[in-house]
């Protein structure tokens, strides 16, 4: 299995354990699909565009790529102080789960560099979406079956 899918599988399992009331799906959400209610809680795992690793002076011959794996946790916009505190705890739990997945992935795939990205709360479709992620850097030549 390729390292991106391996990491996504591990990340999904880690997020499900850390935030058991959330549905965690490894796919792009459809337009208008975001929901945050007491009954429906969503986390989406997506990948962004691949990029070549920087700082390698090999005249374009590099096979090292960087793949951002992004996590979006959909939440209600906090309108009360008590809800704001809940949202903050949830955002922290999300970041801790992503960091735990990175730590667990290292020994499994020492050939892949996994670097956590900062968390950023965004307003999307009227919901607060906590966005964070991980940049995976690896060598395509070392990967069979990609």
C-alpha positions in Angstrom: 0.0 0.0 0.0 1.2 3.5 -0.7 2.3 5.7 2.2 -0.4 8.3 1.7 -3.2 5.7 2.0 -1.4 4.0 4.9 -1.3 7.3 6.8 -4.9 8.2 6.0 -6.0 4.8 7.3 -4.0 5.3 10.5 -5.2 8.9 10.9 -8.9 7.8 10.4 -8.6 5.2 13.1 -6.8 7.6 15.5 -9.5 10.3 14.9 -12.3 7.8 15.5 -10.8 6.8 18.8 -10.2 10.4 19.9 -13.5 11.8 18.8 -15.9 8.9 18.9 -19.1 10.9 18.4 -17.8 12.1 15.0 -18.2 10.4 11.6 -14.7 10.3 10.0 -14.6 10.0 6.3 -11.6 10.0 4.0 -13.1 11.9 1.1 -13.9 15.4 -0.2 -17.3 16.7 1.1 -19.8 17.5 -1.5 -21.1 21.0 -2.0 -23.6 21.9 0.7 -22.9 18.6 2.6 -21.3 20.2 5.7 -23.5 19.7 8.9 -22.9 20.3 12.6 -25.7 19.3 14.9 -26.0 17.3 18.1 -26.8 14.3 16.0 -24.5 14.8 13.0 -20.8 15.5 13.6 -18.3 15.3 10.7 -14.6 15.0 10.1 -13.3 14.8 6.5 -9.8 13.7 5.5 -8.6 14.9 2.1 -5.5 15.2 0.1 -4.3 18.3 -1.6 -2.2 18.5 -4.8 1.2 16.8 -4.9 4.3 18.9 -5.0 8.0 18.2 -5.6 10.2 18.4 -2.6 12.2 21.7 -2.5 15.9 22.2 -2.0 17.0 19.3 -4.2 19.5 20.4 -6.8 19.2 17.6 -9.3 18.0 19.5 -12.4 14.4 18.2 -12.1 15.2 14.6 -11.8 13.9 14.2 -8.3 11.2 11.7 -7.5 10.6 13.0 -4.0 7.1 14.3 -3.5 5.2 16.2 -0.8 1.5 15.3 -0.3 -0.5 17.4 2.1 -3.2 15.3 4.0 -5.8 17.7 5.4 -8.3 17.2 8.2 -11.4 19.3 8.5 -13.6 19.0 11.7 -17.0 20.6 11.1 -18.5 22.4 14.2 -21.3 24.8 15.1 -20.2 28.4 15.3 -19.9 29.2 19.0 -22.6 31.7 20.0 -22.1 31.3 23.8 -19.1 31.2 26.1 -19.8 27.6 27.1 -20.0 26.5 23.4 -16.7 28.4 22.7 -15.0 26.4 25.4 -16.3 23.2 24.0 -15.1 24.1 20.5 -11.7 25.0 21.8 -11.4 21.6 23.6 -12.5 19.8 20.4 -10.0 21.7 18.3 -7.2 20.7 20.8 -8.4 17.1 20.7 -8.2 17.1 16.9 -4.7 18.5 16.9 -3.6 16.0 19.5 -5.1 13.1 17.5 -3.2 14.2 14.3 0.0 14.5 16.3 -0.5 11.0 17.8 -1.1 9.6 14.2 2.2 11.2 13.1 4.0 9.7 16.1 2.5 6.2 15.4 3.3 6.4 11.7 7.0 7.1 12.1 8.1 3.6 13.3 5.8 2.0 10.7 7.2 4.0 7.7 10.6 5.5 8.6 11.1 6.2 4.9 8.3 8.8 5.0 8.7 12.2 6.7 5.4 13.3 8.3 5.3 16.9 9.5 2.2 18.2 11.2 0.7 21.5 9.9 -0.7 24.3 12.1 -4.4 24.3 12.9 -6.6 27.1 11.4 -10.3 27.7 12.1 -12.2 28.7 9.0 -15.8 29.7 8.4 -17.1 27.5 5.6 -20.8 27.4 4.6 -21.7 29.0 7.9 -19.9 26.4 10.0 -16.7 26.6 11.9 -14.3 24.1 10.3 -11.1 23.4 12.2 -8.5 22.7 9.5 -5.2 21.0 10.2 -3.1 18.4 8.4 0.2 16.7 7.8 2.7 17.0 5.0 4.0 13.6 3.9 7.3 13.6 2.0 8.6 10.4 0.4 10.4 9.1 -2.7 8.3 7.7 -5.5 11.1 5.4 -6.6 10.9 3.6 -3.3 7.2 3.0 -3.7 6.0 0.1 -5.8 2.3 0.0 -6.5 1.7 3.8 -6.6 
